[in-house]
């Protein structure tokens, strides 16, 4: 392959990767490149997430609930634009253009928030909240689409959890930077820093497309092009929506993502209200939220490291997907019994740990058995608009319950049954994935899916 690394240059580190993570010699370069790229992308996004939350909370949690709806509308409006560009541009150029545009908008927001703060007033902060929320889902979706398009189904089972560890390291490093820099520099001055890391992520994505070898096997029978073919995909702007409507499998993935976003929103809004009671000033709130994010990421980095090793990856895709709804149900039940701040933070940490450390790699595997067009367009619709609609539904449901005077126990009474239905959907998706990919029923390969 173009980016092959000589045998002597790897030596003992390569043997260690082979023994512990089942990474083969020809895969070492692409895996390291993908992990570094995901590190840069999540550093950029997690560095700004506390800043977004602190700016959004300036006018209270009620504003956040309505900003969710605005974000969903903007995301829906961008989906046909995204589908059109995917169909017309070569994929490496499309990925570079996407990250380049996001970097440019972050710099523009920094200029406005720094040099014209009174002219744009609070409206500019709310616009930044919405736009960063859009970048957050599109940025990670584009990178995972590229990764799933450059590794075979068999490789994804062995390597996706390891690549996700690179993202988790970025998710630790980003909030750490924010916690150190938000108060001395000011939260808004972190925007160009985020743009720099996002640019590095774009370079890693370009490099991955250059060095990825030809797949060892076809990902889908009858797929017209090899998965590394950089030519434009073609098709229409609304292909993603049409594919989800026509396919029960893709509709099931959409349902899984919708429920996941609703549950995460329940926890997110409760956490913001508690933190606002401790630190009301935006820079201080950003620093506190960053410290919480950092320690949460450290917790599930340990989980990811355990799950990525070849010795512990024995769970198939369906069982991996079901871990998140079951952990969420258990967490809300515990919160109903003991509604303390510590329990909420533990629920938040566990939810994010299982979501990113276990469920996310398994969910990405679901797209390795769909046509190339759906890897980008249907995935984009699900991971952006459907996800943000889950935010909207979760926020409005939480608002309704709060307005009715329901305490945390009442929220748990709604969340637990939803989580159990979510778990049933996860098992159904696992069976369909096994059938589509001609995988063994159980135990035949490493987590997060059997070979």
Secondary structure, DSSP 8 states (H G I E B T S, - for coil): -TT---HHHHHHHHHHHHHHH---GGGHHHHHHHHHHHHHHHHHHHHHHHHHHHHHGGG-HHHHHHHHHHHHHHHHHHHHHHHHHHHHS-HHHHHHHHHHHHHHHHHHHHHHHHH-HHHHHHHHHHHHHHHHHHHHHHHHHHHHHHHHHHS-HHHHHHHHHHHHHHHHHHHHHHHHHHHHHHHHH-GGGGHHHHHHHHHHHHHHHHHHHHH----SS-SSTT-SS-TT--S-----TTHHHHHHHH-HHHHHHHHHHHHHHHHHHHHHHHHHHHHHTT--SHHHHHHHHHHHHHHHHHHHHHHHHHHHSTTT----HHHHHHHHHHHHHHHHHHHHH---HHHHHHHHHHHHHHIIIIIHHHHHHHGGGS-HHHHHHHHHIIIIIIHHHHHHHHHHHHHHHHHTT--HHHHHHHHHHHHHHHHHHHHHHHHHHHHHHT--SSSSS-TTS--
